[in-house]
């Protein structure tokens, strides 16, 4: 299965007309890869051979907030919307310092074009999160709430 996973990641780079922002795919460690996008965030792809699952992970910059408990509560509510988000969720790293958008998927039978669509989806979702968080940061000059009613992609934070 590990060889199939490696080949799948290499095949994604062949989808250039479709995913023209992939700059390179490089191995980070034994079961982890980094997809470097020209105009986007780094996407970390980790493979768990035992479960046969891939996890796409994108770091998300979160500004300081006044009420961290309420913010973390919002993230938990977002994670509960897995049907609406297609399984995308937010997580903290082991140190509890860095936030990541995660998308776990079954690797078996995953085709390169499907992985390409998942990469595109998680990058778009990460950009949505970054925009929403930036609009709500203390540094932003707006005190008016943002209208996210058109999107079921995230809970107001």
N, C-alpha and C positions, 0 to 999 in steps of 0.2 A: 504494500500500500504506500510506503514511503516513496518508492520510485514513481508511482503514479502521481503522487502529490507534487513531487519535484517537476515532473514533466508537465503537469497542469499549469504550474506557475510559469514555466518557460514558454508554454504555448500561448499564454495570455499576451506575451510581448509580440506575438505574431499577428495580433488583432489590430495592428497599428491604425488602419483607417477608422476603426471603430473606437479605439481607446488611444487616441493620439497624444495623450498627456503622459503616458508612461515613459519615463526617462530610462530607468533601469530596474532590474530585479536582482537583488543580491542576497546571499545567505547571511543571516545574522548569527545563527548558532545551529545546532543539530536539527531542530524541528521548527526553526523560526526564520522567516524571510522578511526582507524590507522591500516594499515597492516604492520607489522614488518617483514622484510625479513632478512634471515640469512646473506646473502652476498650482500645485495643491499640496496638501499635507503628506507626510510620510504615512504609509499604510503598512502596519506590521501584520504579517500572516503567520499564525502559529498552527501547527498540526499536532493533534494528539492521536498517535497511532492506536492506542488501546481503545479509544472511543470512536475512532474514525471521523472525528470532527475537526473542522477548520475554524479558526476564530480570526476574523478581520478586526483589527484594533487601530483606532485613530486617536492620537492625543488631542485633547480639547483644553484650550487655555481658559481657565475660570478666574475672573477677577475676584478680588476680596469682596465679601458681602457682610452686611450688618448682622444678619440672622442666619448663621450657618446651619442651625438645626432646621429652620424652615426650608432652606435651600436643599439640604440633604433629603428632607421629607419630599420635596418636589421631585427630586431625582428618583426616589423610590416609587412615587406615583407614576412617573414616566415609565419606569421599568415594568409596572403593572399593565401598561398599555401595549403589551407585546403583540397582540393581534393587529392593532392599528399601525404599529411601527415595523411590522415584519420581523420581529425578534430583536431589533436593535435595542440596546440598553446602555446605560451609563454605569461606570464603575470607577472606584478609586484603586490606585496601585497599592502594593504591599505596605508602603510607608504612609499611606493615607494623605499623600501630598498632591499627586498628579491624577487628573481625571482622564478617562478614556471612553470613547464610544466603542462598543463591542457589537459584533454581529457573528454569532456562532452558526455554522451551517454543516450539514452532513456532507462529507467529502465524496463518498461513494457515488459514482455516476455523474458527478459535477463536470460539465463541459466547459471549455475555455470561454465560450461566449457567455455562459451563465455566470461564471466567476467575474467576467468583465462587467456584467450588469450589476453584480453585487458590489464590486469595487466602486463603480460609479454611484450607486445608491448610498453607500456609507460615506463617501466623500461629500456628496450633496447634503446629506443629513448633518455631517460635521460642520459644514459651512453654515447651515441653518442655525445650529446650536451656537456657533461663534457669533453670528450676527445677533441672535436673541440675547445672549449673555452680554455682549458689548453694549447693546441698547439699554440694558438694565444695570450696568456698572455705575458705581458712584461717580466715576469720571465723566460719564456722559452728561450732557447739559440738558437732557430732557427729563422732566418729572412726570410726563404724561405716560400712561400705560400704553404699550404697543398692542395693536389689534392683531392677534394671531388666530382669530376665529375661523379663518379660511383653512387653517392647517390643523390636522389631527396628529401632526408629527411630533409635537412636544407640548408638555405642560408648561404653563407660564411659570417662570422662575424669577 
